[in-house]
Amino acid sequence: MVRDLLWPVVEGKDARDVQGLHDAMFATLRPWGHYRGFVQEGMSGIDQALWDIVAQAQRVPLYRALGGAARERVPVYGSKVYTAEPRAMAEEARAAVARGHHAIKIQLGRSAEWGGPNADVEVCRVIREAIGPEIAMGADVNSAYDAATAVRVCHRVAKFDLWFIEEPVFPDDIDGYELVRRSQPIPVAAGESEFGLFGFRELLKRRALDYVQPEIARIGGFTAAMRLGALAQTHNVKVAPHTGFSCGVAQLASLHLAAATPSLARLEWMWIANPLAEIFTTPLPQPVNGELALPERPGLGLSLDRKKLEKYALR
Ligand SMILES: [Mg+2]
């Protein structure tokens, strides 16, 4: 896809025209209806590489090429406490706070085998009890509810002071998002399943979200993510970039994006081991007291370790 569809669009072009190249790639994909999925992910990868070239040519860290740091350090939220027995989840959350996190994310949307929505309420209760009132606690549903269930559960857990409820319903149920946002008090977050800007535009226009969570490896790289930041700002919506189990390049790119985004809430930072993230000659930056320092070297700031990458080569 990259070699045959997208490379011919950028071959021989000036990387400094990165925004125009982004739009040229999108214009190439549009007639085939390639708005979502790995095609957009391929395009997102090229856009990240082009911005890396631009920043390296300017000899500045990438966030400076994007318009400078909006902040000196990037606040993160630790992610995430996955489904287990409620007591075990509370213990994991407490340990994350002990490691210095000021904000964490927990998993909700339990299946019937795990106790369903009633157990979700219990999970919120025991974790809030374990971490105390000062820690921001978001909850990720991964689209496990329908809108009516989401509204009902949110009313029951609101007293445990949730920072946000993430992906309460399926990404394409925009009516559902609108209903959830209007019918209960917890702020609504989504975006990791959106590809490109147009889905976000609709969600923002309908006032369906309080936080957008763009994934830089899906939305269309830095170009689209920075445009989303501006769009979100005009709607008074905060940005909390998604990283999840992304590879190391996307994690690093998300750090630069977060640094350069004026309306940042917090960057997601996964505490779960991810071999695809450890592909550099030096480790990815680690949070200290819930914050990440900004890379200082030009471009993305770390060098790929070819030996580590070789493990994942397809033959
Ligand atoms: Mg999520």
Boltz pocket constraint, residues with backbone or C-beta under 6 A from the ligand:
constraints:
  - pocket:
      binder: B
      contacts: [[A, 140], [A, 142], [A, 166], [A, 167], [A, 192]]
      max_distance: 6.0
